[in-house]
Amino acid sequence: MQITEAPIKATVSPSVPPSTHTLPDHKQLPESDGAFVKNFQEHPQSIVLTSSIAPVLQKLHPDGRYCIGQDSGIYWRLMEPPEKGAEAPDWFYVPNVSPLLDGEYRRSYVLWKEFIAPLIAIEFVSGSGAEERDATPPSETEKAGKFWVYEQAIRIPFYVIFDGFRDNLEAYHLLDGRYAKMQPNQRGHYAIAPMGVELGLILENGVSWLRWWDESGNLLLTGDERAVQAEAIADQQKLIADQERLAKQQAEAIADQQKAIADQATLAQQQSEQKAQRLAERLRALGYDPEDV
């Protein structure tokens, strides 16, 4: 059954004059639309994106003022029911906004309570991709398409569509109020200049994953990958240290051996000289000059 869209009636707080209206915030709006996740790759894919970009965002925002949403609602219009006035990108990032409101983590992102739109939104295709590319404007009976909402209502500068089933990636940049399809660079990546990173695909065990790279083309590792890398570096450093210690021990052993050989040669020389001296003394005792013998 199709539900007709209608604006939510503003509520009036009894503690303020009747002419003052309050709008719902992130605590008063649903956190999700209750829809099933259609793609089992969505959750790990979101974790990969968040974990690998975290060090970059921490450098960009040393004060910690940034938000990452994973399948969280962005409310852009008051509707009834409220979910019809929201979109929930699979992954999005908002710069220069605290992740906390009223001392707790945000439950959703409510545009009429904020001043900054997300910088980038990413959708993971679960079906044909038509939903993610739907540019239908809103009407009294139809909900607006995602593409239209991100482009015309929320005005998100970068919109990315990842279709893991078809190994396809599309990126759009908001220029002059309209999304322009971006072209990949020589590495096949899409540059997200304000973040100083690139987005591209990587194939692992026959599955395509959406990953971040830095501007030099270095893959940004997840927390688990960084831990594995750190462990490998530690193992390599230990191996090098062990090899250096073994080489030092071998050098010391060679030096000791050379010293022993030198000592033996010195002793033999001393013994030979002592023997010659004793022989000379015996000859003299017999009345012979050792030089004449």
C-alpha positions in Angstrom: 0.0 0.0 0.0 1.3 3.4 -0.9 1.5 6.0 1.8 0.9 9.6 0.9 3.6 12.0 2.1 2.6 14.8 4.4 4.6 17.2 6.5 4.9 16.4 10.2 3.0 18.8 12.4 5.4 20.8 14.5 5.0 20.2 18.2 4.5 23.0 20.8 6.4 22.8 24.1 4.1 23.6 27.1 7.1 25.4 28.7 7.4 28.0 26.0 4.9 30.5 24.5 2.5 28.9 22.0 4.0 30.8 19.1 7.4 29.0 19.6 7.7 25.7 17.7 10.3 23.0 18.3 11.6 20.6 15.7 12.4 16.9 16.5 16.1 16.1 16.9 18.2 12.9 16.6 16.7 11.5 19.9 13.1 11.9 18.7 13.5 10.5 15.2 13.8 6.8 14.2 17.4 5.6 13.9 16.6 3.3 11.0 13.7 2.4 8.7 13.7 -1.2 9.9 14.6 -2.6 6.5 16.6 -5.8 6.2 20.2 -5.5 5.1 20.1 -7.0 1.6 23.8 -7.5 1.1 26.0 -9.4 3.6 29.1 -7.6 2.4 27.7 -4.2 3.6 28.6 -4.5 7.2 32.3 -5.7 6.7 32.7 -3.2 3.8 31.6 -0.3 6.1 34.1 -1.5 8.8 36.9 -1.6 6.2 36.2 1.9 5.0 35.9 3.3 8.6 38.9 1.5 10.0 41.3 2.4 7.1 40.3 6.1 6.9 40.4 6.7 10.7 44.2 7.7 10.8 43.6 10.2 8.0 40.6 11.8 9.6 42.4 11.9 13.0 45.2 14.0 11.3 42.6 16.2 9.5 40.7 16.6 12.7 43.1 16.5 15.7 40.2 17.9 17.8 38.1 14.9 17.0 35.3 16.9 15.4 34.1 14.6 12.6 31.3 12.1 12.1 31.1 8.9 10.3 27.7 7.4 9.6 27.1 3.7 8.7 23.6 3.0 7.5 22.5 6.0 9.7 19.6 8.3 8.8 20.2 11.8 7.4 16.9 13.7 7.9 16.5 16.4 5.3 12.7 17.0 5.3 9.9 16.7 7.9 7.6 14.0 6.7 5.0 11.5 8.0 6.2 8.9 8.7 9.6 10.5 9.6 11.6 7.9 7.6 10.1 9.2 4.3 12.0 12.4 4.9 15.3 10.7 5.4 18.0 8.8 3.5 20.4 6.4 5.1 23.6 6.1 3.1 25.6 2.9 3.7 28.6 5.1 4.6 29.0 8.9 5.0 31.5 11.4 6.5 30.8 14.8 7.9 33.8 17.1 8.7 34.1 19.6 11.5 31.0 18.3 13.5 31.2 16.6 16.9 30.2 13.0 16.9 28.4 13.7 20.2 25.2 15.6 21.0 24.1 16.3 24.5 26.9 14.1 25.8 26.0 11.0 23.7 26.7 9.7 20.3 24.3 10.8 17.5 21.5 8.5 16.6 21.0 10.1 13.3 22.0 13.3 11.4 19.3 15.9 11.4 20.0 18.7 8.8 17.6 21.2 10.4 19.7 21.0 13.6 23.0 21.2 11.7 25.0 23.7 9.6 27.2 21.3 7.7 26.2 18.6 5.1 28.2 15.4 4.7 31.2 15.7 2.4 30.8 12.2 0.9 28.1 9.6 0.8 28.7 6.0 -0.4 26.0 3.5 -1.4 26.5 -0.2 -1.8 24.3 -1.6 -4.5 22.1 -4.5 -3.4 19.9 -4.9 -6.5 20.1 -3.5 -10.0 21.5 -0.1 -8.9 18.4 1.7 -10.0 17.6 2.8 -6.5 21.0 4.4 -6.0 20.7 6.2 -9.4 17.1 7.3 -8.9 16.9 11.1 -9.7 13.1 11.3 -9.3 12.1 14.5 -7.5 9.7 14.3 -4.6 5.9 14.6 -5.1 2.9 14.5 -2.8 2.6 10.7 -3.5 6.1 9.6 -4.3 9.3 9.7 -2.3 12.3 11.4 -3.9 15.0 9.2 -5.4 18.3 8.9 -3.5 20.3 10.5 -6.3 18.0 13.5 -6.3 18.1 13.8 -2.5 21.9 13.7 -2.3 22.2 16.1 -5.2 19.4 18.6 -4.8 18.3 18.4 -1.1 21.3 17.5 1.0 23.8 18.7 -1.6 26.6 16.2 -0.7 29.7 17.2 -2.6 30.8 13.6 -3.4 28.5 10.7 -4.1 29.9 7.2 -4.7 28.0 4.1 -5.9 29.8 0.8 -5.4 28.4 -2.3 -7.1 30.3 -5.3 -5.7 28.3 -7.8 -7.7 29.4 -6.3 -11.0 32.8 -4.9 -9.9 31.6 -1.5 -10.8 32.4 1.9 -9.2 30.9 5.3 -10.0 31.7 8.6 -8.4 30.0 12.0 -8.7 31.1 15.5 -7.8 28.7 18.3 -7.2 29.5 21.1 -9.6 27.2 24.1 -10.2 24.4 22.4 -8.3 24.5 19.2 -10.4 26.3 15.9 -10.1 29.0 15.5 -12.7 30.4 11.9 -13.2 34.0 11.8 -12.2 36.7 10.2 -14.3 39.2 7.8 -12.7 42.9 8.7 -12.6 45.8 6.6 -14.1 45.5 4.2 -11.2 41.8 3.7 -11.8 41.0 5.6 -8.6 38.7 8.5 -7.9 40.3 11.4 -6.0 38.5 12.9 -3.1 40.6 16.0 -2.8 39.3 17.6 0.4 40.2 14.3 2.3 43.5 13.9 0.5 42.6 10.3 -0.5 41.5 8.2 -3.4 38.8 5.6 -3.8 39.1 2.4 -5.9 38.5 -1.3 -6.0 40.7 -4.2 -4.9 40.0 -7.8 -5.7 40.5 -10.3 -2.8 39.6 -14.0 -3.1 37.4 -13.2 -6.1 35.5 -10.4 -4.2 35.7 -6.7 -5.0 36.2 -4.4 -2.1 36.0 -0.6 -2.0 39.2 0.8 -0.5 41.0 4.0 0.2 44.5 5.0 -1.1 46.5 8.1 -0.3 47.4 10.6 -3.0 50.6 8.7 -3.7 48.8 5.5 -4.5 49.5 3.7 -1.2 46.7 1.5 0.1 45.4 2.7 3.5 45.3 -0.3 5.8 42.6 -1.3 8.2 43.3 -1.7 11.9 43.7 -5.4 11.5 46.0 -5.0 8.5 48.1 -2.4 10.4 48.4 -4.8 13.3 49.5 -7.6 11.0 52.0 -5.3 9.3 53.3 -4.1 12.7 53.8 -7.7 13.8 55.5 -8.6 10.5 57.8 -5.5 10.9 58.6 -6.5 14.5 59.4 -10.1 13.4 61.6 -8.7 10.6 63.4 -6.4 13.0 63.9 -9.3 15.4 65.2 -11.4 12.6 67.6 -8.7 11.6 68.7 -8.2 15.2 69.2 -12.0 15.6 71.3 -12.0 12.3 73.3 -9.0 13.5 73.9 -10.7 16.9 74.9 -14.0 15.1 77.2 -12.1 12.8 78.8 -10.3 15.8 79.2 -13.6 17.6 80.8 -15.1 14.5 83.1 -12.1 14.1 84.1 -12.5 17.8 84.7 -16.2 17.3 86.9 -15.5 14.2 88.8 -12.8 16.2 89.3 -15.3 19.1 90.5 -17.9 16.7 92.9 -15.5 15.0 94.2 -14.5 18.4 94.7 -18.1 19.4 96.6 -18.7 16.2 98.7 -15.7 16.8 99.3 -16.7 20.4 100.3 -20.2 19.3 102.7 -18.7 16.7 104.2 -16.4 19.4 104.6 -19.4 21.8 106.2 -21.5 19.1 108.6 -18.6 18.3 109.5 -18.2 22.0 110.0 -22.0 22.3 112.3 -22.0 19.3 114.3 -19.1 20.6 114.6 -20.7 24.0 115.7 -24.0 22.4 118.3 -22.2 20.3 119.6 -20.4 23.4 120.0 -23.6 25.4 121.8 -25.2 22.5 124.1 -22.2 22.3 124.9 -22.4 26.0 125.7 -26.1 25.8 128.1 -25.5 22.9 129.8 -22.8 24.8 130.1 -25.1 27.8 131.9 -27.6 25.5 134.2 -25.0 24.3 132.6 -24.3 21.0 131.5 -21.0 19.6 127.9 -21.3 18.4 128.6 -18.9 15.5 131.2 -21.4 14.2 128.9 -24.4 14.3 
